[in-house]
Amino acid sequence: MLRHIVMIKFKAKTDSDLASNKLKVMLIELKNTIDSLLDMEVGINISSKPSAYDIVLTADFNDDQGLNSYRVHPDHMSVLEYLKVVMEKATVVDYII
């Protein structure tokens, strides 16, 4: 199995509570529409440290092919369009579990 972890930091001018809640709903909904997505967990940051990111997602797939299908799925692409508006940066780690 493959685990995909993404940490997202919002732009300074973004209302992070609003953006985090909206993004969490959008991401969790992907479990209902993308067959290759086996499981997903989304966490909203509670740390006030300057180095902290705003939200993290952990998604599991059978393999690289499943992750690649997720990446190009139209519903995931809609999430990416929203992120273009609110995201400052992201960090990604993919690994075999």
Jmol script that loads the backbone (N, CA, C; Angstrom):
load data "model"
ATOM      1  N   MET A   1       0.844  -1.186   0.000  1.00  0.00           N
ATOM      2  CA  MET A   1       0.000   0.000   0.000  1.00  0.00           C
ATOM      3  C   MET A   1       0.884   1.243   0.000  1.00  0.00           C
ATOM      4  N   LEU A   2       0.292   2.320  -0.456  1.00  0.00           N
ATOM      5  CA  LEU A   2       0.992   3.588  -0.572  1.00  0.00           C
ATOM      6  C   LEU A   2       0.268   4.638   0.263  1.00  0.00           C
ATOM      7  N   ARG A   3       1.019   5.383   1.046  1.00  0.00           N
ATOM      8  CA  ARG A   3       0.449   6.477   1.835  1.00  0.00           C
ATOM      9  C   ARG A   3       0.923   7.800   1.250  1.00  0.00           C
ATOM     10  N   HIS A   4      -0.025   8.725   1.112  1.00  0.00           N
ATOM     11  CA  HIS A   4       0.192  10.063   0.534  1.00  0.00           C
ATOM     12  C   HIS A   4      -0.156  11.068   1.627  1.00  0.00           C
ATOM     13  N   ILE A   5       0.826  11.863   2.049  1.00  0.00           N
ATOM     14  CA  ILE A   5       0.607  12.861   3.090  1.00  0.00           C
ATOM     15  C   ILE A   5       0.881  14.239   2.502  1.00  0.00           C
ATOM     16  N   VAL A   6      -0.043  15.172   2.749  1.00  0.00           N
ATOM     17  CA  VAL A   6       0.106  16.541   2.260  1.00  0.00           C
ATOM     18  C   VAL A   6      -0.172  17.493   3.414  1.00  0.00           C
ATOM     19  N   MET A   7       0.754  18.430   3.638  1.00  0.00           N
ATOM     20  CA  MET A   7       0.544  19.507   4.611  1.00  0.00           C
ATOM     21  C   MET A   7       0.397  20.806   3.828  1.00  0.00           C
ATOM     22  N   ILE A   8      -0.606  21.602   4.181  1.00  0.00           N
ATOM     23  CA  ILE A   8      -0.928  22.810   3.436  1.00  0.00           C
ATOM     24  C   ILE A   8      -0.894  24.017   4.362  1.00  0.00           C
ATOM     25  N   LYS A   9      -0.255  25.067   3.889  1.00  0.00           N
ATOM     26  CA  LYS A   9      -0.231  26.340   4.607  1.00  0.00           C
ATOM     27  C   LYS A   9      -0.964  27.353   3.736  1.00  0.00           C
ATOM     28  N   PHE A  10      -1.904  28.068   4.351  1.00  0.00           N
ATOM     29  CA  PHE A  10      -2.693  29.046   3.616  1.00  0.00           C
ATOM     30  C   PHE A  10      -1.968  30.387   3.523  1.00  0.00           C
ATOM     31  N   LYS A  11      -2.350  31.173   2.541  1.00  0.00           N
ATOM     32  CA  LYS A  11      -1.838  32.532   2.401  1.00  0.00           C
ATOM     33  C   LYS A  11      -2.226  33.339   3.634  1.00  0.00           C
ATOM     34  N   ALA A  12      -1.403  34.322   3.991  1.00  0.00           N
ATOM     35  CA  ALA A  12      -1.621  35.125   5.197  1.00  0.00           C
ATOM     36  C   ALA A  12      -2.980  35.812   5.191  1.00  0.00           C
ATOM     37  N   LYS A  13      -3.452  36.243   4.024  1.00  0.00           N
ATOM     38  CA  LYS A  13      -4.714  36.978   3.965  1.00  0.00           C
ATOM     39  C   LYS A  13      -5.946  36.060   4.017  1.00  0.00           C
ATOM     40  N   THR A  14      -5.718  34.750   4.037  1.00  0.00           N
ATOM     41  CA  THR A  14      -6.819  33.781   4.035  1.00  0.00           C
ATOM     42  C   THR A  14      -7.354  33.577   5.452  1.00  0.00           C
ATOM     43  N   ASP A  15      -8.668  33.494   5.589  1.00  0.00           N
ATOM     44  CA  ASP A  15      -9.291  33.124   6.864  1.00  0.00           C
ATOM     45  C   ASP A  15      -9.049  31.628   7.022  1.00  0.00           C
ATOM     46  N   SER A  16      -8.077  31.263   7.846  1.00  0.00           N
ATOM     47  CA  SER A  16      -7.655  29.857   7.911  1.00  0.00           C
ATOM     48  C   SER A  16      -8.734  28.942   8.490  1.00  0.00           C
ATOM     49  N   ASP A  17      -9.555  29.443   9.415  1.00  0.00           N
ATOM     50  CA  ASP A  17     -10.636  28.593   9.950  1.00  0.00           C
ATOM     51  C   ASP A  17     -11.641  28.250   8.858  1.00  0.00           C
ATOM     52  N   LEU A  18     -12.047  29.253   8.116  1.00  0.00           N
ATOM     53  CA  LEU A  18     -13.011  29.048   7.030  1.00  0.00           C
ATOM     54  C   LEU A  18     -12.425  28.149   5.948  1.00  0.00           C
ATOM     55  N   ALA A  19     -11.197  28.450   5.534  1.00  0.00           N
ATOM     56  CA  ALA A  19     -10.553  27.666   4.476  1.00  0.00           C
ATOM     57  C   ALA A  19     -10.316  26.227   4.916  1.00  0.00           C
ATOM     58  N   SER A  20      -9.890  26.032   6.157  1.00  0.00           N
ATOM     59  CA  SER A  20      -9.639  24.674   6.667  1.00  0.00           C
ATOM     60  C   SER A  20     -10.916  23.842   6.672  1.00  0.00           C
ATOM     61  N   ASN A  21     -11.985  24.414   7.164  1.00  0.00           N
ATOM     62  CA  ASN A  21     -13.249  23.679   7.221  1.00  0.00           C
ATOM     63  C   ASN A  21     -13.784  23.366   5.835  1.00  0.00           C
ATOM     64  N   LYS A  22     -13.701  24.325   4.917  1.00  0.00           N
ATOM     65  CA  LYS A  22     -14.169  24.094   3.543  1.00  0.00           C
ATOM     66  C   LYS A  22     -13.329  23.015   2.876  1.00  0.00           C
ATOM     67  N   LEU A  23     -12.001  23.123   3.015  1.00  0.00           N
ATOM     68  CA  LEU A  23     -11.108  22.151   2.390  1.00  0.00           C
ATOM     69  C   LEU A  23     -11.312  20.757   2.969  1.00  0.00           C
ATOM     70  N   LYS A  24     -11.511  20.664   4.274  1.00  0.00           N
ATOM     71  CA  LYS A  24     -11.730  19.357   4.900  1.00  0.00           C
ATOM     72  C   LYS A  24     -12.962  18.682   4.310  1.00  0.00           C
ATOM     73  N   VAL A  25     -14.045  19.419   4.162  1.00  0.00           N
ATOM     74  CA  VAL A  25     -15.266  18.854   3.580  1.00  0.00           C
ATOM     75  C   VAL A  25     -15.009  18.397   2.145  1.00  0.00           C
ATOM     76  N   MET A  26     -14.317  19.227   1.369  1.00  0.00           N
ATOM     77  CA  MET A  26     -14.027  18.886  -0.025  1.00  0.00           C
ATOM     78  C   MET A  26     -13.189  17.604  -0.101  1.00  0.00           C
ATOM     79  N   LEU A  27     -12.185  17.506   0.745  1.00  0.00           N
ATOM     80  CA  LEU A  27     -11.301  16.346   0.707  1.00  0.00           C
ATOM     81  C   LEU A  27     -12.007  15.072   1.157  1.00  0.00           C
ATOM     82  N   ILE A  28     -12.730  15.136   2.243  1.00  0.00           N
ATOM     83  CA  ILE A  28     -13.432  13.955   2.747  1.00  0.00           C
ATOM     84  C   ILE A  28     -14.448  13.457   1.719  1.00  0.00           C
ATOM     85  N   GLU A  29     -15.063  14.364   0.990  1.00  0.00           N
ATOM     86  CA  GLU A  29     -16.039  13.981  -0.036  1.00  0.00           C
ATOM     87  C   GLU A  29     -15.386  13.134  -1.142  1.00  0.00           C
ATOM     88  N   LEU A  30     -14.090  13.304  -1.352  1.00  0.00           N
ATOM     89  CA  LEU A  30     -13.395  12.525  -2.384  1.00  0.00           C
ATOM     90  C   LEU A  30     -13.472  11.028  -2.116  1.00  0.00           C
ATOM     91  N   LYS A  31     -13.618  10.643  -0.846  1.00  0.00           N
ATOM     92  CA  LYS A  31     -13.740   9.214  -0.520  1.00  0.00           C
ATOM     93  C   LYS A  31     -14.983   8.607  -1.166  1.00  0.00           C
ATOM     94  N   ASN A  32     -15.976   9.431  -1.454  1.00  0.00           N
ATOM     95  CA  ASN A  32     -17.214   8.942  -2.058  1.00  0.00           C
ATOM     96  C   ASN A  32     -17.169   8.894  -3.583  1.00  0.00           C
ATOM     97  N   THR A  33     -16.163   9.522  -4.176  1.00  0.00           N
ATOM     98  CA  THR A  33     -16.171   9.647  -5.638  1.00  0.00           C
ATOM     99  C   THR A  33     -14.938   9.068  -6.341  1.00  0.00           C
ATOM    100  N   ILE A  34     -13.870   8.805  -5.595  1.00  0.00           N
ATOM    101  CA  ILE A  34     -12.644   8.301  -6.228  1.00  0.00           C
ATOM    102  C   ILE A  34     -12.392   6.877  -5.741  1.00  0.00           C
ATOM    103  N   ASP A  35     -12.587   5.922  -6.636  1.00  0.00           N
ATOM    104  CA  ASP A  35     -12.490   4.504  -6.268  1.00  0.00           C
ATOM    105  C   ASP A  35     -11.107   4.092  -5.774  1.00  0.00           C
ATOM    106  N   SER A  36     -10.059   4.690  -6.305  1.00  0.00           N
ATOM    107  CA  SER A  36      -8.706   4.273  -5.923  1.00  0.00           C
ATOM    108  C   SER A  36      -8.301   4.794  -4.542  1.00  0.00           C
ATOM    109  N   LEU A  37      -9.066   5.718  -3.987  1.00  0.00           N
ATOM    110  CA  LEU A  37      -8.799   6.270  -2.660  1.00  0.00           C
ATOM    111  C   LEU A  37      -9.375   5.314  -1.610  1.00  0.00           C
ATOM    112  N   LEU A  38      -8.496   4.581  -0.944  1.00  0.00           N
ATOM    113  CA  LEU A  38      -8.929   3.578   0.027  1.00  0.00           C
ATOM    114  C   LEU A  38      -9.392   4.209   1.335  1.00  0.00           C
ATOM    115  N   ASP A  39      -8.653   5.203   1.788  1.00  0.00           N
ATOM    116  CA  ASP A  39      -9.000   5.876   3.030  1.00  0.00           C
ATOM    117  C   ASP A  39      -8.338   7.241   3.044  1.00  0.00           C
ATOM    118  N   MET A  40      -8.962   8.179   3.774  1.00  0.00           N
ATOM    119  CA  MET A  40      -8.387   9.502   3.915  1.00  0.00           C
ATOM    120  C   MET A  40      -8.734  10.040   5.294  1.00  0.00           C
ATOM    121  N   GLU A  41      -7.759  10.687   5.882  1.00  0.00           N
ATOM    122  CA  GLU A  41      -7.949  11.389   7.147  1.00  0.00           C
ATOM    123  C   GLU A  41      -7.488  12.823   6.935  1.00  0.00           C
ATOM    124  N   VAL A  42      -8.247  13.781   7.440  1.00  0.00           N
ATOM    125  CA  VAL A  42      -7.897  15.195   7.306  1.00  0.00           C
ATOM    126  C   VAL A  42      -7.881  15.811   8.689  1.00  0.00           C
ATOM    127  N   GLY A  43      -6.784  16.476   9.032  1.00  0.00           N
ATOM    128  CA  GLY A  43      -6.657  17.120  10.331  1.00  0.00           C
ATOM    129  C   GLY A  43      -6.441  18.605  10.184  1.00  0.00           C
ATOM    130  N   ILE A  44      -7.156  19.369  11.021  1.00  0.00           N
ATOM    131  CA  ILE A  44      -7.006  20.830  11.054  1.00  0.00           C
ATOM    132  C   ILE A  44      -6.064  21.161  12.210  1.00  0.00           C
ATOM    133  N   ASN A  45      -5.053  21.950  11.926  1.00  0.00           N
ATOM    134  CA  ASN A  45      -4.016  22.297  12.889  1.00  0.00           C
ATOM    135  C   ASN A  45      -4.577  23.027  14.107  1.00  0.00           C
ATOM    136  N   ILE A  46      -4.039  22.681  15.292  1.00  0.00           N
ATOM    137  CA  ILE A  46      -4.392  23.400  16.511  1.00  0.00           C
ATOM    138  C   ILE A  46      -3.178  24.117  17.112  1.00  0.00           C
ATOM    139  N   SER A  47      -2.009  23.959  16.500  1.00  0.00           N
ATOM    140  CA  SER A  47      -0.783  24.579  17.001  1.00  0.00           C
ATOM    141  C   SER A  47      -0.703  26.044  16.580  1.00  0.00           C
ATOM    142  N   SER A  48      -0.175  26.878  17.459  1.00  0.00           N
ATOM    143  CA  SER A  48       0.009  28.295  17.132  1.00  0.00           C
ATOM    144  C   SER A  48       1.459  28.607  16.752  1.00  0.00           C
ATOM    145  N   LYS A  49       2.271  27.588  16.614  1.00  0.00           N
ATOM    146  CA  LYS A  49       3.677  27.789  16.243  1.00  0.00           C
ATOM    147  C   LYS A  49       3.769  28.375  14.837  1.00  0.00           C
ATOM    148  N   PRO A  50       4.663  29.319  14.618  1.00  0.00           N
ATOM    149  CA  PRO A  50       4.808  29.921  13.281  1.00  0.00           C
ATOM    150  C   PRO A  50       5.160  28.909  12.190  1.00  0.00           C
ATOM    151  N   SER A  51       5.833  27.833  12.554  1.00  0.00           N
ATOM    152  CA  SER A  51       6.237  26.828  11.563  1.00  0.00           C
ATOM    153  C   SER A  51       5.115  25.858  11.208  1.00  0.00           C
ATOM    154  N   ALA A  52       3.997  25.924  11.922  1.00  0.00           N
ATOM    155  CA  ALA A  52       2.908  24.970  11.718  1.00  0.00           C
ATOM    156  C   ALA A  52       2.184  25.218  10.393  1.00  0.00           C
ATOM    157  N   TYR A  53       1.747  24.134   9.779  1.00  0.00           N
ATOM    158  CA  TYR A  53       0.892  24.214   8.599  1.00  0.00           C
ATOM    159  C   TYR A  53      -0.555  24.242   9.082  1.00  0.00           C
ATOM    160  N   ASP A  54      -1.483  24.590   8.193  1.00  0.00           N
ATOM    161  CA  ASP A  54      -2.883  24.765   8.582  1.00  0.00           C
ATOM    162  C   ASP A  54      -3.698  23.476   8.544  1.00  0.00           C
ATOM    163  N   ILE A  55      -3.374  22.593   7.629  1.00  0.00           N
ATOM    164  CA  ILE A  55      -4.170  21.375   7.475  1.00  0.00           C
ATOM    165  C   ILE A  55      -3.272  20.266   6.934  1.00  0.00           C
ATOM    166  N   VAL A  56      -3.617  19.033   7.287  1.00  0.00           N
ATOM    167  CA  VAL A  56      -2.866  17.878   6.795  1.00  0.00           C
ATOM    168  C   VAL A  56      -3.856  16.808   6.334  1.00  0.00           C
ATOM    169  N   LEU A  57      -3.482  16.124   5.270  1.00  0.00           N
ATOM    170  CA  LEU A  57      -4.291  14.988   4.838  1.00  0.00           C
ATOM    171  C   LEU A  57      -3.383  13.784   4.682  1.00  0.00           C
ATOM    172  N   THR A  58      -3.945  12.641   5.035  1.00  0.00           N
ATOM    173  CA  THR A  58      -3.281  11.360   4.860  1.00  0.00           C
ATOM    174  C   THR A  58      -4.224  10.498   4.035  1.00  0.00           C
ATOM    175  N   ALA A  59      -3.738  10.030   2.891  1.00  0.00           N
ATOM    176  CA  ALA A  59      -4.574   9.228   2.000  1.00  0.00           C
ATOM    177  C   ALA A  59      -3.846   7.934   1.663  1.00  0.00           C
ATOM    178  N   ASP A  60      -4.604   6.844   1.595  1.00  0.00           N
ATOM    179  CA  ASP A  60      -4.030   5.532   1.293  1.00  0.00           C
ATOM    180  C   ASP A  60      -4.554   4.996  -0.029  1.00  0.00           C
ATOM    181  N   PHE A  61      -3.633   4.384  -0.774  1.00  0.00           N
ATOM    182  CA  PHE A  61      -3.923   3.808  -2.090  1.00  0.00           C
ATOM    183  C   PHE A  61      -3.256   2.445  -2.176  1.00  0.00           C
ATOM    184  N   ASN A  62      -3.735   1.603  -3.066  1.00  0.00           N
ATOM    185  CA  ASN A  62      -3.108   0.294  -3.252  1.00  0.00           C
ATOM    186  C   ASN A  62      -1.695   0.417  -3.805  1.00  0.00           C
ATOM    187  N   ASP A  63      -1.493   1.395  -4.713  1.00  0.00           N
ATOM    188  CA  ASP A  63      -0.216   1.503  -5.406  1.00  0.00           C
ATOM    189  C   ASP A  63      -0.098   2.867  -6.096  1.00  0.00           C
ATOM    190  N   ASP A  64       1.008   3.044  -6.829  1.00  0.00           N
ATOM    191  CA  ASP A  64       1.244   4.291  -7.574  1.00  0.00           C
ATOM    192  C   ASP A  64       0.131   4.578  -8.578  1.00  0.00           C
ATOM    193  N   GLN A  65      -0.362   3.530  -9.214  1.00  0.00           N
ATOM    194  CA  GLN A  65      -1.425   3.702 -10.200  1.00  0.00           C
ATOM    195  C   GLN A  65      -2.671   4.301  -9.541  1.00  0.00           C
ATOM    196  N   GLY A  66      -3.006   3.840  -8.350  1.00  0.00           N
ATOM    197  CA  GLY A  66      -4.150   4.391  -7.623  1.00  0.00           C
ATOM    198  C   GLY A  66      -3.948   5.845  -7.276  1.00  0.00           C
ATOM    199  N   LEU A  67      -2.747   6.194  -6.824  1.00  0.00           N
ATOM    200  CA  LEU A  67      -2.437   7.594  -6.506  1.00  0.00           C
ATOM    201  C   LEU A  67      -2.502   8.451  -7.757  1.00  0.00           C
ATOM    202  N   ASN A  68      -1.974   7.952  -8.859  1.00  0.00           N
ATOM    203  CA  ASN A  68      -2.001   8.718 -10.108  1.00  0.00           C
ATOM    204  C   ASN A  68      -3.429   8.910 -10.619  1.00  0.00           C
ATOM    205  N   SER A  69      -4.286   7.907 -10.445  1.00  0.00           N
ATOM    206  CA  SER A  69      -5.699   8.051 -10.829  1.00  0.00           C
ATOM    207  C   SER A  69      -6.368   9.136  -9.990  1.00  0.00           C
ATOM    208  N   TYR A  70      -6.052   9.169  -8.715  1.00  0.00           N
ATOM    209  CA  TYR A  70      -6.558  10.199  -7.793  1.00  0.00           C
ATOM    210  C   TYR A  70      -6.116  11.588  -8.238  1.00  0.00           C
ATOM    211  N   ARG A  71      -4.846  11.714  -8.583  1.00  0.00           N
ATOM    212  CA  ARG A  71      -4.279  13.023  -8.946  1.00  0.00           C
ATOM    213  C   ARG A  71      -4.988  13.660 -10.134  1.00  0.00           C
ATOM    214  N   VAL A  72      -5.424  12.862 -11.092  1.00  0.00           N
ATOM    215  CA  VAL A  72      -6.035  13.418 -12.307  1.00  0.00           C
ATOM    216  C   VAL A  72      -7.558  13.350 -12.306  1.00  0.00           C
ATOM    217  N   HIS A  73      -8.133  12.808 -11.241  1.00  0.00           N
ATOM    218  CA  HIS A  73      -9.594  12.698 -11.169  1.00  0.00           C
ATOM    219  C   HIS A  73     -10.217  14.099 -11.154  1.00  0.00           C
ATOM    220  N   PRO A  74     -11.285  14.327 -11.902  1.00  0.00           N
ATOM    221  CA  PRO A  74     -11.915  15.661 -11.972  1.00  0.00           C
ATOM    222  C   PRO A  74     -12.314  16.234 -10.609  1.00  0.00           C
ATOM    223  N   ASP A  75     -12.749  15.406  -9.685  1.00  0.00           N
ATOM    224  CA  ASP A  75     -13.129  15.911  -8.361  1.00  0.00           C
ATOM    225  C   ASP A  75     -11.902  16.384  -7.576  1.00  0.00           C
ATOM    226  N   HIS A  76     -10.793  15.685  -7.729  1.00  0.00           N
ATOM    227  CA  HIS A  76      -9.542  16.141  -7.096  1.00  0.00           C
ATOM    228  C   HIS A  76      -9.051  17.414  -7.760  1.00  0.00           C
ATOM    229  N   MET A  77      -9.211  17.500  -9.060  1.00  0.00           N
ATOM    230  CA  MET A  77      -8.793  18.711  -9.783  1.00  0.00           C
ATOM    231  C   MET A  77      -9.576  19.935  -9.283  1.00  0.00           C
ATOM    232  N   SER A  78     -10.837  19.754  -8.907  1.00  0.00           N
ATOM    233  CA  SER A  78     -11.635  20.854  -8.342  1.00  0.00           C
ATOM    234  C   SER A  78     -11.041  21.326  -7.014  1.00  0.00           C
ATOM    235  N   VAL A  79     -10.568  20.398  -6.209  1.00  0.00           N
ATOM    236  CA  VAL A  79      -9.905  20.761  -4.948  1.00  0.00           C
ATOM    237  C   VAL A  79      -8.648  21.568  -5.249  1.00  0.00           C
ATOM    238  N   LEU A  80      -7.886  21.148  -6.243  1.00  0.00           N
ATOM    239  CA  LEU A  80      -6.666  21.870  -6.609  1.00  0.00           C
ATOM    240  C   LEU A  80      -6.972  23.293  -7.079  1.00  0.00           C
ATOM    241  N   GLU A  81      -8.084  23.473  -7.765  1.00  0.00           N
ATOM    242  CA  GLU A  81      -8.485  24.820  -8.198  1.00  0.00           C
ATOM    243  C   GLU A  81      -8.752  25.709  -6.978  1.00  0.00           C
ATOM    244  N   TYR A  82      -9.410  25.174  -5.967  1.00  0.00           N
ATOM    245  CA  TYR A  82      -9.644  25.930  -4.737  1.00  0.00           C
ATOM    246  C   TYR A  82      -8.314  26.255  -4.062  1.00  0.00           C
ATOM    247  N   LEU A  83      -7.409  25.296  -4.036  1.00  0.00           N
ATOM    248  CA  LEU A  83      -6.110  25.519  -3.392  1.00  0.00           C
ATOM    249  C   LEU A  83      -5.305  26.619  -4.072  1.00  0.00           C
ATOM    250  N   LYS A  84      -5.462  26.779  -5.370  1.00  0.00           N
ATOM    251  CA  LYS A  84      -4.753  27.853  -6.076  1.00  0.00           C
ATOM    252  C   LYS A  84      -5.108  29.225  -5.498  1.00  0.00           C
ATOM    253  N   VAL A  85      -6.303  29.347  -4.953  1.00  0.00           N
ATOM    254  CA  VAL A  85      -6.779  30.614  -4.401  1.00  0.00           C
ATOM    255  C   VAL A  85      -6.260  30.833  -2.975  1.00  0.00           C
ATOM    256  N   VAL A  86      -6.222  29.783  -2.155  1.00  0.00           N
ATOM    257  CA  VAL A  86      -5.952  29.959  -0.726  1.00  0.00           C
ATOM    258  C   VAL A  86      -4.581  29.471  -0.252  1.00  0.00           C
ATOM    259  N   MET A  87      -3.896  28.667  -1.028  1.00  0.00           N
ATOM    260  CA  MET A  87      -2.671  28.017  -0.558  1.00  0.00           C
ATOM    261  C   MET A  87      -1.423  28.855  -0.808  1.00  0.00           C
ATOM    262  N   GLU A  88      -0.603  28.939   0.227  1.00  0.00           N
ATOM    263  CA  GLU A  88       0.715  29.549   0.089  1.00  0.00           C
ATOM    264  C   GLU A  88       1.743  28.510  -0.337  1.00  0.00           C
ATOM    265  N   LYS A  89       1.736  27.369   0.378  1.00  0.00           N
ATOM    266  CA  LYS A  89       2.677  26.298   0.052  1.00  0.00           C
ATOM    267  C   LYS A  89       2.157  24.972   0.577  1.00  0.00           C
ATOM    268  N   ALA A  90       2.758  23.911   0.045  1.00  0.00           N
ATOM    269  CA  ALA A  90       2.408  22.556   0.477  1.00  0.00           C
ATOM    270  C   ALA A  90       3.667  21.714   0.530  1.00  0.00           C
ATOM    271  N   THR A  91       3.619  20.708   1.380  1.00  0.00           N
ATOM    272  CA  THR A  91       4.692  19.730   1.488  1.00  0.00           C
ATOM    273  C   THR A  91       4.067  18.358   1.339  1.00  0.00           C
ATOM    274  N   VAL A  92       4.711  17.495   0.559  1.00  0.00           N
ATOM    275  CA  VAL A  92       4.156  16.186   0.242  1.00  0.00           C
ATOM    276  C   VAL A  92       5.165  15.088   0.549  1.00  0.00           C
ATOM    277  N   VAL A  93       4.673  13.986   1.108  1.00  0.00           N
ATOM    278  CA  VAL A  93       5.480  12.783   1.287  1.00  0.00           C
ATOM    279  C   VAL A  93       4.628  11.600   0.845  1.00  0.00           C
ATOM    280  N   ASP A  94       5.182  10.757  -0.019  1.00  0.00           N
ATOM    281  CA  ASP A  94       4.541   9.512  -0.454  1.00  0.00           C
ATOM    282  C   ASP A  94       5.476   8.373  -0.068  1.00  0.00           C
ATOM    283  N   TYR A  95       4.930   7.341   0.575  1.00  0.00           N
ATOM    284  CA  TYR A  95       5.768   6.209   0.955  1.00  0.00           C
ATOM    285  C   TYR A  95       4.965   4.926   1.011  1.00  0.00           C
ATOM    286  N   ILE A  96       5.676   3.825   0.946  1.00  0.00           N
ATOM    287  CA  ILE A  96       5.092   2.492   0.985  1.00  0.00           C
ATOM    288  C   ILE A  96       4.848   2.116   2.456  1.00  0.00           C
ATOM    289  N   ILE A  97       3.646   1.588   2.727  1.00  0.00           N
ATOM    290  CA  ILE A  97       3.366   1.116   4.097  1.00  0.00           C
ATOM    291  C   ILE A  97       3.134  -0.387   4.076  1.00  0.00           C
TER     292      ILE A  97
END
end "model"
wireframe off; spacefill off
backbone 0.3
color backbone group
